[in-house]
Amino acid sequence: MPNLPYWRLSGFYFFYFAFVGAMSPFWGLYLRSLAFDAFQIGVLMSLLQVMRIFAPNIWGHIADRTGRRTAIVQIAAFGSVLAFAGVFFGSGFWWLFLVMAALSFFWSASLPLVEAMTLSHLGERSDAYGRIRLWGSVGFILMVVGLGYALDYLPISWLPWAVLAVMLGIAAFARVIPEAEVLPHSTDHHSVWDIVKRPEVASLLAACLLMAVTHGPYYTFYSIYLVDHGYEKSTVGWLWALGVLCEIGIFLIVPRIFSRVTPRQLILASFALAVLRFLLIAWGVGTAWLVWGAQTLHAFTFGTYHAAAVALIHQHFRGRHQARGQALYTSLSYGIGGTIGGLASGMTWESLGSAWTFTLAAASAALAWLVYAVWGRPASIKSETRASSPKAMK
């Protein structure tokens, strides 16, 4: 694919997920250093998800109407830098509440648009998505391991400066991502709601929401959980890195996986393995090999899950609905689901305890599997099943 802007897209993913590698494992520790309690930390961390409920849909609607997705990505990147700079001017709860809300409003806008642009650039070669997306995982690993070691020697107050550095990298690559042509599709005359209300689409979005709920305590409290059980910050960094290394391996072989397994089968397997992973986290934290083993399952609970989810969303939302479809997936899953998961874990962490919080996360993954297994079969398969039934043949 000679015209594919591979490195410009990959560079954006690299810095975008380097930001995630700084925030998800370590920002909770930074907030705890400011003397916030578990509920306050849960609220502040959930703001990274709350704005994903609204912002991607707002920006995605503008992008689909104007066709200028690159310009919106650039505005979002610049706005994110300005918003985050607020952390250097105050440390009170309500000040950080406003800062993180503004940060999330801009930051959450760019990824769904870049996902849609990447798939547009790939065209019929959407199975090659993983080879671009894996650079986001590389950025995450370098950041999480580097910070894990650095924070064993440096005070946690240095963390905001590391975050600011990667945000400037996001802004730099947002400047060079080229616009992608949006090809017309037969569903262009339909409304987004016409697509969403189909059972196979609605159940997919509901299951993805539940999968994000599942990961709420992981992204909010996992590092705190490990440190409280005697793990060093450098070890915490390597545990996060292990999960993402396994994720990279999956992204490299996704084209071969998709040639043998459908995205629907793959996402159902991912839900089932998420149940196992979070039960291991809940009850195996005292046994090091179980903790490390649970992290290898990140290859499935994020790697295959995300690749399958993006592929399924791309199948359902085509043409002028591409950006809206990816935004809707982000809003419902990482937005609503992530918010519910973060807030719920903040409430249950002290009332029920850490082990039961992660057990409830496993239950959410089980419910995701049930919802999509029952209602997520494509309409064509359901029609064929009905046509071959004894009643239909009379």
Buried (B, 14 or more C-beta within 10 A) or exposed (E): EEEBBBEBBBBBBBBBBBBBBBBBBBBBBBBBEBEBBBBBBBBBBBBBBBBBBBBBBBBBBBBBEEEEBBBBBBBBBBBBBEBBBBBEEEBEBEEBBBBBBBBBBBBBBBBBBBBBBBBBBBBEEBBBBBBBBBBBBBBBBBBBBBBBBBBEEEEBEBBBEBBBBBBEBBBEBBEBBEBBEBEEBEBEEEEBEEBBEEBBBBBBBBBBBBBBBBBBBBBBBBBBBBBEEEBBBBBBBBBBBBBBBBBBBBBEEBBEBBEEBEBBEBBBBBBBBBBBBBBBBBBBBEEEEBBBBBBBBBBBBBBBBBBBBBBBBBBBBBBBBBBBBBBBBBBBBBBBBBBBBBBBBBBBBEEEEBBBBBBBBBBBBBBBBBBBBEBBBBEEEEEEEEEEEEEEEE
